Amino acid sequence: MAKILISPIGVGGRFKSQVNYDREYQEAYYKIGDISYPQSRFMAAVLYEHFKLDGIVFIGTVKSMWEEVYRFFCETNGVQKNDDYWLDLACKIDELKYDSPLNSLDLSPIEEILGQHSKCILIKYGITQDELWENFDRIFQIVEWLNTGDEIYIDITHSFRSLSLFLFLTVTFIKDLASEKQIKISGVYYGMLDVTRELKYTPVVDLNPLFEMTSWIKGAYSLQSYGNGNFIAELLKAQNENQLANQIEELSQSLNINNVNAIKQKSSILRNSLQKSVPKTPFQYLRKTLESFVKKFARSSVVKESEYHLELAGWYFENQRYATGYITLAEAIITYLCEIENKDIRNKNAREEMKSLLHKRDIENSKLAQLYFKVNPIRKSIAHALLEEGNHAHDVRDAINNSKHYYQELKKIFQTGRIE
């Protein structure tokens, strides 16, 4: 396993001349925590030394100061600089433009100086969407190059501001898509050159909390849309908030298995926990989202069971969990009949009796019975994994397209308190 730094390279600054770029970075007094790194021009070199890294991936355009990268790291690594290569590289870069081909430069000598686990990646300016996607493809090749368990450190100090943002989002995407490689993002760093004059040094800021925020957002979306709280639970456990994590996990599991009683119980427990103090982590910003989610399921005992089942089915449909939705919708109808006929909704024989009631001559033509005769065959097909003969693709499409309509029609009937 290797620790790799990914660092963009720009064209340098205009600190000596306001007309031309100096093709180098201004020396800065970098400081990481309480440790100082005086008189360094490359943020990448500071991070490399501080974290004892194994390699660097430099990303830049054809106009980036590759010749300065070569010179600097030749000196740093005690390697004799090839003056002919340095001059040829500098002259070529001076002639190139934003639309020059990426194969105009040979950066292999730089990679050799940087050593094992290092790489130079040329990208476009990213002016158009096509260029942005081409850049993404080239940066994404890093995944194939990395080994399982490698750690990534990201430096977004230099180069185009758009490239820093693009790199940040790309690596987020890479982390999710390349989960099988278990690549760890160990830090996202920015050398705050803007405050150097005021502080008399350049603080190196770890922006990893912002990167972690993307994980919390992903977890909140997964919970709110699909009832899957496992991701948020993992994040909470990493913060040693095990009790809250377990409660979210238990509610998620209850929703996934569609245990109605457990859903009500677990959501009520979680709602009570959320009314108390919550950890001062990114979770505090998702608290209202989670409270809104839990409120859908933590219903008062005054609410009829049939209404609760119906609303639960509606939530499943809304979030495209059609199989569970149809199972819940069919059971909601039987529960509704049990309530009308004063039967025990949890008694198996009573529920079977209500199913038979729907087939009686004076009821079978009612709206309620007709809806049940449409919903129940879909439920049965789902229960048998759609294996019965005669189940075709258009039946599946019809079931999906009609789901919300059936829910709305039943809602109207349930509001009457009668068999309609």
N, C-alpha and C positions, 0 to 999 in steps of 0.2 A: 504494500500500500504506500502510495506517494502523496505528498502534500504539494499541490500545484497552485500557483498564482496565475490568474487571468487579468491582464492589464492592457488597456487601450493606449496607443501612442499617438500623440498629436504632432503638430508641425513646429512646436516650440513657442516661444513668447516674443514680445516686442519690448523687452525691458531695456535694451540698449538703444534701439531705434524704433521710432513710432511708424516708420515706413515699411521696413522689412522684418520678417521673422528672423530670429537669431539662430534658428535651427538647433536650439538647446533649451533646456529648462533652467530657470533661475535657481541658484543655490538657496536652499531653505533649511531652517533649523527645525526638523520634524521632531515631534514628541508623541510617543505612544504611552499613555498612562503617565507614569513617573520616569520613564526611560527616554533619554534624549538621543537624537541622532543628528549632530550638527553638520552643517555644510554638505548636504547631499542634494543632488539634482534629480535623482530618480526615486520617486515614491516606491516603485517596484523593488529597488535595491534595499530600501529601508525595511519593507515588509518581508523581503526574502531573508534578511539577516535576523530580524526580530523573531520570526516564527520558525526559523531553521527549516526553510522550505526546500523541496527537492527539485523544483523546476518552475519555469515561467512560460506562459503562453502570451506572447505579445500580439495584439490585434491592431492593425492600422491600415491606412489607405496608401496609394502610390505616392502621395505627397508627405506622408509622415516622416519623421526624422530617423529613418532606419540607420543612416550613417553614424548618427550620434549614439544610437543604441550599440552599434558595433564598437565604436571607439571606447565608450564608457566601460563596457563589460570586458573588453580586452584589457584595459587598465585594471579593473577590479579583480579579474581572475588571473592577472599576471601573465597574459599571453601577448606575444609580439604581434602588433597590428600590421596587417598587410596594407601598406599605403596605396598600392595600385588599386586594390579592391575598394578601399574607402573612397578614393577620389572618383573612381568610375561610378560607384553607387551614388555619390553626392551629385555628380554631373547629370546622371540619368534622372534622378528625382527632380532636379531643377527644371528639366525639360518636360517632364510629364504633366498631364492635365487630369482633371476630374474624370474624364471619360476614357482615359488611357487603359489598355488591356491590363488585367491583373498579372499576366505572365511577363510583363515588361521588366520585372525585377527578380533577381536571383538572391534569395535571402538565406540560402543553405549555409553559407559561411557564418552568418549570425547564429543560426541554430547550433552549429558546431561549437561556437564559443560559449553559448549559454549552457551547453552540456545536455546530459540525459534528462528525460522528462520535460524537455523544453521544445517550443514550437513557435513559428511566426506565421500568422494568418493574415493574408491580404484581403481586404473587403472594399466594396464600393462606398461612395459617399452616402448612399441611402437617400437620394433626392426623390426618387420615385418609388412606388410600391413594388415594382419589379426588382429594383435594387435592394429594397428592404428584405424581400423574400430570398434573394440570392445571398445576402449577408447572413440571413438566418440559416440557410443551408450550409454555408461555409463554417459558421460558428458551431452548428450542431454536429459537425464532424468531430468535434472535440470528444463527444460521447464515445465514438468508436475507438478513439485513441486512448481514452482513460481506462484504467483497470478497476475491477470490482473493489470497492472499499476505499478508493482514492478520496482525498479531501480537497475541496476547492476553496481558495481564497480569492476574492474579487476586489480589484482596485478600480474605482471609477473616477479617479482624480483628473486625468488628462483626456485629450481628444475632444471630439464634438460632444456637446451636451446631449444631443440626440442619441449618440452612440452609447453613452453611459446608461441612459434610460433603456435603450434597446437591449444592451447587454444584460442589465438587471432582469428584465422581463424574460429574455431568452433563457437565461440560466434557471429561472423559476420553472419555465416550461420543460427544460432539459431534466430537471430534478424529478418532475412528475412522470415524464415519459420513460426515463431511464431508471425507474425504481428498482428494476432487477439487478442493476449494478451497485445499488446501495451507495450512490455518490453523496457525500456529505458536504453541505455548504457551511464552512466553518467561520466565515466572516465576510462582510462587505464593507470595504474601507474607503474613506474619502479624506484626502489631505486638504484641510480647509485653508487654502492659501489666501483667501479673502481677508482673514483676520490677522495675518502675520504681522502687519505693522502695529496693530493695536496690542497684541499679546507678546510681541517680540519673539515669537516662535510659531510654528505651524502645527496645530493640533491634528492628530489623526483620529478621525471619528469612526467608530464602528456602527454602521447602519444596519446591522443584522436584525435588530428589532423590527425594522420596516419590512425586511425580507420575511421574517416570521409572521408578520401581519397577513401576508398573502395566504399563509397556511390557515390562519384563523378564519379568514374570509371564505376560503374553500370549505372549511369545516362547517361554518354557519350555513352556507348554501346547501351542503349535503344534508344537513339536519332539517332545514326548513322545507326543502323540496322533496326529499325522499325519506325523511324520518330516520336517517342514518346518523347517529351521534357518535359513532366509534372514533371518527377522526378528531372531533373536539375532545372526546374523552382521553385520547392519547396525549393531546397537547396539555390538558389539565394535569394528567399524571406526571408529565415532565416538570410541572410546576409544583408537584407534591400536593395537589388538590384532589386526593383520591376519593373522598366521600362524594363530592360533586360529580367527579368523573364517573363513578360507579352508578350514580342515580341516572345520569344521562344515558349510559350504556344500557341500563335495565329498561328504561323507557323505549329506547331504540329497538331492543330485542323484542319487547312486547308488541310494538308496531309491526315489526317484520314477521312475527308469527301470528299476528292478528288476534291476540288474546285480549278481548275487550275489557274484561274485569281488571286485568293487570295494567292495561293502558290507563284506565281511570285512576287506579291506585298509584302507579308510578308517577304519573303526571302531577297528581296532587302533592305527593311527597317532594317532587322537584320544584313545584311552584312555591311551596313553603320555604325551601332552602334558598331560592332566589330572592325571597323577600328579606332575607337576612343579609349580612355583609358578604360581598363577593371578592375574590382575589384581585389585587391591583396588578393585573396583567392585561394583555389585549382582550381578555375575556370580558372585562368590565364594559368594553364598547359594544359587545355583542349581547349584553344582558337583556336589553329590550327586545331584541330579535328572538331570543330564546323564551322570554316571558310571553311574547305574542304566540309563539309556537305552542307552548305548554297550555296556554289558555284555551286552545281549540279542543283539548282533550280532558282537562281537569274540570269536568262539569259538576254542578251542584246536584244533590240527590233529588231536588225538586223536578229536574228535567226527566221526562219519561225515557225509559230505556230505548224505545223504538226511535225516538228523535235522536238520541245519542248515536245509535247504530246508523241511522240515515246520514247524519252529518259526518260520521267517520267514513262511510262509503263515498260521500261527496268529496272528502279530502283525498281519498285514494284515487278517485277519477281525476281530480284536479292535478294530481301529480303523476298521472299516467301509470298508475299501478292498478291496471284494469282487472286483473285476475282477482286480487284481494278485494277490490271494490265490488265486483259482482257477487262474490261470496257473501260479503257483508250486507249488500243491498237485499239479496234474497232472504237472509235471516232477519233483516229489519222488518220485512212485510209480515213474517210469521210472528215476530215479537209484537207488532202492532195489533194483530188479531188477538193474541193472547191477552193483551191489555183491554181490548174492547169486550172480550168474553169473560174477563176476570179469571183468567187461567194463570197458573204459575209459569212464568216465562222460562224458567230454568228446568222445568219438568219435561223430559223427553217425550213422554206419552201425550202430554198436553200439546206440545208443538206438532207432533204427528197428527193429532186430532184437527189442528188448525189447517194443516195442509189438505186434509180430506174435506174440511169445510169449504175450501175454495172451489171444490169440484161439484158442490151441490147446485141443483138447478136454479135456485133463486139467487145465487151469488156468483156463479161462474161467468155471467155476462157483465158483472160489475167492472168498473175501471180498475179497481184494485186487483181483482182476479186476472183480468186480461194482461195487466202489467206483470204479474207474477208468472203467468204462462209464457211471457217473452223473456223474462229475466232468468227464470230457473233453468231452462235448457242451456243457457250460456254458462250458468254456474256449474251444471253437471258436466258440460264439455270441458270446462277448466279443470274440474276435479279429476277427470279421466285423461288429462293432458291432451285434449283435442284428438284423441285416437279413434273416436267412432267414425264409421264410414259416413260420408256425406258432409263432413266438415271441410269447407274449402276456404280459400284466401278471402273471398268476398264476405263470408260469414264473419271472419275476424274483423274485417274493416267495418262491417255493419255494427258489430258489437261495440267497437271503439267509438264510432260516430254517434251511436244512440245512447251511450252511457249517461251523458249529462242530461239528455232529454228524459230518460227514465227517472233519474234522480229528481229533476224538477217536478215531474208529474206526481211522483210519490210524495214529495214535500207538500204539494197542494192538498192531496188526500189526507195526509197525516194531520194537517191543520184543522180539518173538519171534525176529527174524532169519530168518524163514521166509516162504514163500508160503502164506498161510492162506486 
